[in-house]
Structure formats: C-alpha cells, structure tokens
Amino acid sequence: MMKQNFWTFVVEQHEKLFMQVIQHLGLTFSSLLLAIIVGIPLGILISRKEKLAHFILGTAGILQTIPSIALLGFMIPFFGIGAIPAIVALLIYALLPIIRNTYTGITGVSTNVMEAGKAMGMNSRQLLFKVQFPLAMPVIIAGIRTATVINVGVATLASFVGAGGLGEFIFGGISLNNSNMILAGAIPAAFLAIFLDQTIAFLQGLKFRNLNQLRVIVSLITIIALAYYFWPTPTSNKLKAGFTPEFMGRQDGDLGLRAIYGLYMNPKIISDAIMYKAIHEDQLDVISGYSTDGRIKAFNLKVLEDDKKIFPPYYAAPIIKSKTLLKYPDLEPVIDLLAGKINDSLMTEMNYKTDFLQQTPEKVAQDFLKSIHLYKEAGLRNAGKIRIGTKIFGEQYILAALYKMLIEGHTSYAVETKTGLGGTKICFDALVNDAIDLYPEYTGTGLLVLLNPTEENIKEVTQNPEKTYHYVQQEFKNKYGIQWLKPIGFNNAYALMMRNKDAHDQRIKSISDLKAYLSY
C-alpha cells in the first residue's frame, strides 16, 4: 500500500481542516475578547488600589500554572463539554499578561507627566483616558499580543473536551501513528500564532497615542469571535455522540460505522479520560469505548451489540525488542507467567476497581498476583533495569504494575515505569528508539495503526483473534525486530455504549437499532 503524502492528505481533508481553523480562531478570539473585557479593568483597578495588586496578580499567576488538561477537566461539572469550558479555560490563561501589562503600563507613566495633567485641570478620569491610557497603550497591546500567542497554543487542547480546533488532527495523528495528520494540525496552529502575533505587532507599530488602536484590535477580535458562533455547523442527530481521536480514524471505528452500518453521528472528538464522565453527566448520549472498561459497570452503561461484526476481538500482549530479550535472558519466562491468566471479566473487574473504587493500579495488581500465587516481594535488583511504558488509560497502568511486580519479584532486574506516554504512536516510537523496553499493546492496534495492511489482508487476518495475533507477531518481527510475547488472556475490542436507561427506553440493543432510531 502506497503511503499517502502530506499534501495529498491536506487536499483530501481541506474542508475539515478549514472548519478546524475556524473553530480554533473562534476559541482563541472569544476567550481573548473576554480576557480583555475582564483584564484591562482589573489592571486599572490595581493601579489605583496598590494593596490589591499583589493578590490579583498572584491569583492570576497561580491560575496560569494549573496544567491545561486538569483545568479543562475541572470545567466539565460546571460547563459541560464543548466550546464553553474551553473558552473559560483559555480566558483564565490569557488574564495574567493582560492584567500585568495594563498595571505596568499605567503605573509606569512618569510622575512629571501626571503632575502636568493635574496642573491643566484634569480630573482622575481625564488623566486616565487622556494621559495614562494612551501612554500605556504599547505595553497593554504587548500583553494582548502575548495572550493571543498563548491561547493559540493552548487551544489545541480544546479537542479533549469536544470543543474542536486543530487539536483534533494533532491528537488524532498521535493516536493513529499518522504524521500527516499531526502536521496538518501543528503547521496551521504555528502559522496562526505567527500571523496573529505579527498582525498585532503591526497595529502596535502604528503608534496611535489614543484609544483608536485598542478599538481596532478589539473590533477585529469581536468580529472573528462572533463569526465562530454564527458559522454553520453540521446538522446534529437526536443523540449526542463523542468518540476518541483514535476511534475516528480506524476501520474498526468510525470509518467502519459509516461504511458498514451507514451510521453518521457527527460526533464530538473527545479524550477518553473525559468521555465517560461526560456520558455519566448527560453531556453525551453515545460514546466509543473498550469492552473491558471498568466504567461500563461503574456508570451503568449498555454495550450495543455489534451485529455486523466491525469490532473483532483482539488480544492484549506485551511487545518487546528481540535484542532486549537477548540482553536479559531471564525476562521472557517471567513475563509469560501472566500469559492466559486474565480473562475478560477479570480485566473488567480490575478496571472497575481503579476507575470507580479509586484503588491504585499497584494495589489492584498486587491483590491479583496474590490471588493467583505469583506475588513475591522484590529482592536484589542489581542485574540491570527494565523500562516499562504505558498509554494514557487505566488498564495500561494496571498491566504495567503487574509486570513490574512480577519482574522485580522473580528476577534480579530493577523496573522503571514510564506511564501515560499518550497514544499508540508515542509508545511505539519510544520502544523503537530504545526509550522504553516494553509496553502492553493490542493486536488490533498493531495491525490497523502500526502495520497499515491492505483491506484484503485485514479481511483475511481478522477472521479470529489467533490469526490476527500470529500475523502481527510475524510482521513485527520482520519489520521492526519486535516480539509479541504470549497473550495475557483477555480480548479487548471497541464498542459503542449508551446509558442503560436510555437504551432501554428507546429499545436500542444493537448498532443497527441505533441506526434505525436515528433514521426514524
């Protein structure tokens, strides 16, 4: 299969790319407009009341240090998912440079100039708008310029809460090992930041010594922000859907739903870390997920029957470089102690304990190993260090903890875990480039995301899990020098899910029922 080049990808996806640019600009300028409306008056206030300056600037500084993903997560209970939580988060990030520069610009006006204004009979309001504000304008606009660049960058994370923007391509590409997709999001985001920075710098360079300069900038920001809200969007369905970036680009995902079921749901692209919370809080009605996810039980979700079989079951197994096995000869027999020990129900139960009961992956792993009499206290660890990586979801953390305890309890190797490496691409690249030694992978992901076989090969090798496993095992060994060790035992497939009550009320049991309901 010929690999698609970047420009071909851009041409094919130009409509979606254009929409994402519009969404990105809308998020950036909506939040920037609000930040100007809030930040400039606060800057003026603390320039008048110095006692408040330390508190307000300190608070704005603390808010800006909150990790972006965490802040977006905090917003969901208050604002749901979509544009609003993203705009509020971006507003918070834009406040500090605007407040600080307004304060600095106004307080930096010379005392002699202020005295001259007073001597001319100006009151405090006239001094502010006719003396201080015009002289502080270059500094204030420099703050707006800084806030704009910050927001263009941070807005890429808005896709985690279903707000759209260029982050959809970036994180989808990371999940799908698709460099074209990553570049299609990253390059426009970089150009937007440069273009907006230079546009504001040009306006700043005109050296208006009055409010016209600020009015021009705010007017442009307002027009673009309003365009974002009135831009036509695809017609929504009766049910709100949310799918992960990886699910959107896979044949055993949204592509298969469209091709086989004729199911077009116009889903929001959303992080799986937030997706389950969103359906639990009625922000979404249908989500993609994994058949062994503990949150199915925790949130009382209904897994819809895949009656046309587009989600074949796939084995989970550790993958490791052949040369690593040669370097550490005691490693493979110990890793294989877990082979076949975890079935679907056991994995679902362990996921439930971490996802809902808030038990740590280490406790869950230790309890399980004790239950099958494989747990041993770690002994001497002086024979080398094994680095285990994981993707960014709970099941992987549990598997990493299991392998760490097995290796340290049954060998003299030390283990370092590198958890939360992101999507498939990051984990796989880390393995290929010797940043990690092994990580748990799924045969379906190995087949469809990392090998990219022809459609004929896919149909042939996905007839049963064993055939898929043997195919990826051989191909990985030949192409990458990477070994698939023995499967852990459970099958993990994609699934569509709804709240149990909604599925019951609408009499939806299968994906075909869902299609019929949406078409009615």
ABEGO torsion letter per residue (X at the ends): XBBBBAAAAAAAAAAAAAAAAAAAAAAAAAAAAAAAAAAAAAAAAAAABAAAAAAAAAAAAAAAABBAAAAAAAAAAAAEBEAAAAAAAAAAAAAAAAAAAAAAAAAABBAAAAAAAAAAGBBAAAAAAAAAAAAAAAAAAAAAAAAAAAAAAAAAAAAAAGAEEAAAAAAAAAAAGBAAAAAAAAAAAAAAAAAAAAAAAAAAAAGBABAAAAAAAAAAAAAAAAAAAABBBBBBBABBBBBBAAAAABAABAAAAAAAAGBBAGBBBBBAAAAAAAAAAGABABBBBBAABAAAAAAGBBBBBBAAGABBBBBBBBBBBAAAAAABAAAAAAAAAABGABBAAAAAAAAAAAAAAGBBAAAAAAAAAAAAGABBBBBBBAAEBBBBBBBBBAAAAAAAAAAAAAAAAABABBBBBBBGAEBAAAAAAAAAAGABABBBBBAAAAAAAAAGBBAAAAAAAAABAAAAAAAAAAAAAAAAGBBBBBBAGBBBBBBBBBBAAAAAAAGBABAAAAAAAAAX
